[in-house]
Amino acid sequence: MRKLAVLIAFLCVYLTSNAQTINWVEMKYQADVNVYFVNWRHQADAVVYITPYRSYSREEGVWWVSKGHYQKGVKVRIVKYKHQADVLVYLTEWRYQVRVNDKYKKYFK
């Protein structure tokens, strides 16, 4: 019985930790969202931090980039021009600077 409880707890943690897992894709038809990276924080719909730790990816605006293909998560395509993007993103070096708005939340559920 104890093993079953540990297994259920592990699965719950694993399944909820994929909230902000990012998979880069090249083709337009593969993407869930098109992203353009801006140079200044005030231009962005979201200020995003890319984390090396998967456990941090449960927070909104904190991305964990998947190294493999066909993983769970949001498929993101980087576009060349701002008018092609669904969401404008600024990358920050500090996790405490993360902020998102409703436009970001629409695409990254």
CORRA-V838382 format. One record per residue. RES is the residue in one letter. PHI is phi in whole degrees, 0 to 359 (999 if undefined). OMEGA is omega in whole degrees, 0 to 359 (* if undefined). BURIAL is b if it has 24 or more other C-alpha atoms within 12 Angstrom, else e. Layout:
res=RES phi=PHI omega=OMEGA burial=BURIAL
res=RES phi=PHI omega=OMEGA burial=BURIAL
//
This chain:
res=M phi=999 omega=180 burial=e
res=R phi=294 omega=178 burial=e
res=K phi=296 omega=178 burial=e
res=L phi=295 omega=179 burial=e
res=A phi=296 omega=178 burial=e
res=V phi=294 omega=179 burial=e
res=L phi=296 omega=179 burial=e
res=I phi=296 omega=178 burial=e
res=A phi=297 omega=179 burial=e
res=F phi=298 omega=180 burial=e
res=L phi=296 omega=179 burial=e
res=C phi=297 omega=178 burial=e
res=V phi=294 omega=181 burial=e
res=Y phi=296 omega=184 burial=e
res=L phi=289 omega=179 burial=e
res=T phi=272 omega=182 burial=e
res=S phi=276 omega=181 burial=b
res=N phi=267 omega=187 burial=b
res=A phi=299 omega=182 burial=b
res=Q phi=241 omega=175 burial=b
res=T phi=282 omega=185 burial=b
res=I phi=248 omega=174 burial=b
res=N phi=240 omega=178 burial=b
res=W phi=281 omega=176 burial=b
res=V phi=230 omega=183 burial=b
res=E phi=260 omega=187 burial=e
res=M phi=267 omega=182 burial=e
res=K phi=297 omega=183 burial=e
res=Y phi=289 omega=179 burial=e
res=Q phi=274 omega=190 burial=e
res=A phi=278 omega=169 burial=e
res=D phi=275 omega=182 burial=b
res=V phi=210 omega=175 burial=b
res=N phi=259 omega=186 burial=b
res=V phi=236 omega=172 burial=b
res=Y phi=239 omega=180 burial=b
res=F phi=269 omega=181 burial=b
res=V phi=266 omega=183 burial=b
res=N phi=271 omega=185 burial=e
res=W phi=233 omega=184 burial=e
res=R phi=298 omega=183 burial=e
res=H phi=289 omega=178 burial=e
res=Q phi=275 omega=192 burial=e
res=A phi=271 omega=169 burial=b
res=D phi=281 omega=180 burial=b
res=A phi=211 omega=171 burial=b
res=V phi=257 omega=191 burial=b
res=V phi=240 omega=176 burial=b
res=Y phi=245 omega=176 burial=b
res=I phi=265 omega=185 burial=b
res=T phi=257 omega=173 burial=b
res=P phi=277 omega=184 burial=e
res=Y phi=249 omega=181 burial=e
res=R phi=296 omega=183 burial=b
res=S phi=294 omega=178 burial=e
res=Y phi=285 omega=187 burial=b
res=S phi=288 omega=177 burial=b
res=R phi=287 omega=179 burial=b
res=E phi=280 omega=177 burial=b
res=E phi=292 omega=179 burial=b
res=G phi=85 omega=176 burial=b
res=V phi=251 omega=184 burial=b
res=W phi=258 omega=167 burial=b
res=W phi=244 omega=185 burial=b
res=V phi=271 omega=180 burial=b
res=S phi=286 omega=180 burial=b
res=K phi=270 omega=180 burial=e
res=G phi=257 omega=177 burial=e
res=H phi=269 omega=175 burial=e
res=Y phi=61 omega=175 burial=e
res=Q phi=266 omega=172 burial=e
res=K phi=293 omega=177 burial=e
res=G phi=135 omega=182 burial=b
res=V phi=267 omega=178 burial=b
res=K phi=271 omega=187 burial=b
res=V phi=246 omega=176 burial=b
res=R phi=244 omega=177 burial=b
res=I phi=272 omega=181 burial=b
res=V phi=257 omega=185 burial=b
res=K phi=275 omega=184 burial=e
res=Y phi=241 omega=184 burial=e
res=K phi=297 omega=182 burial=e
res=H phi=290 omega=178 burial=e
res=Q phi=275 omega=188 burial=e
res=A phi=275 omega=170 burial=b
res=D phi=276 omega=183 burial=b
res=V phi=225 omega=174 burial=b
res=L phi=264 omega=187 burial=b
res=V phi=234 omega=172 burial=b
res=Y phi=244 omega=180 burial=b
res=L phi=269 omega=178 burial=b
res=T phi=250 omega=179 burial=b
res=E phi=265 omega=185 burial=e
res=W phi=234 omega=183 burial=e
res=R phi=292 omega=181 burial=e
res=Y phi=288 omega=180 burial=e
res=Q phi=272 omega=183 burial=e
res=V phi=294 omega=173 burial=b
res=R phi=209 omega=180 burial=b
res=V phi=225 omega=176 burial=b
res=N phi=240 omega=184 burial=e
res=D phi=294 omega=179 burial=e
res=K phi=297 omega=177 burial=e
res=Y phi=295 omega=182 burial=b
res=K phi=296 omega=178 burial=e
res=K phi=297 omega=183 burial=e
res=Y phi=267 omega=183 burial=b
res=F phi=250 omega=181 burial=b
res=K phi=271 omega=* burial=e
//
